[in-house]
Every structure is written in C-alpha cells, then in structure tokens.
Amino acid sequence: MPRGRTTTLIVRLTPAERQTLRAWQRSTRIPAGLARRGRILLLLADGRTITEVAAAVGLSRRHTYKWIERFVQEGLAGLTDRPIQHRQREPRLLDWQDQRDRDAR
C-alpha cells in the first residue's frame, strides 16, 4: 500500500481512453508534452501516488495536479495546450494626451 497522503482525485480510464493514451506513448508525431500528460494519467490509473507520478514524468506535484484536474473536468480534450492570453494594458493618461496632441496637428 502506498504511503503518504491520499488524494480526492480519482482517475478511472475507459478502455478507449486507455488505448488512446497508450497510443500517445508510442507516437512520434504528437507533442512530447501531450505524451507526458498521457503518461501521468496512465500511471495514476495504475495506482501510483501523485508524488510518484510527478517524479516519474519530471514535473512538479503542482503541475501534475493541474493536468489531472483538467482531465477530470474536460476529459482528453483538457490535456491539449491552450493559447496564452495576454493581458491588454490600460491606456495611460500620457497616451491619451499624446493622441490628443497628434489629432490637433
């Protein structure tokens, strides 16, 4: 029996999901990060602890939890990379004044 804390995150893979994740492990055409995330789920479904899984795949426990939670919420689609959303900065007072000066010319 594994030692340490138990987690409330339980991953149960359907046979189709398990087959897909195993195919990702063998594939040379998918991104390495996606294959790593698939390995996280396979190891966890096989009864490994979060700490063991994180060490095996070379990620921190925090990032390991992130991918597990995304899988639990969204399924296999949650394992894909999401585009980075950059924050728009608020226009500063000087920007408004510069624009007004340019318009006055």
Summary of the structure (lengths in Angstrom):
residues: 105
radius of gyration: 21.8
end to end distance: 77.5
largest distance: 77.5
contacts: 222
relative contact order: 0.13
helix: 62%
strand: 0%
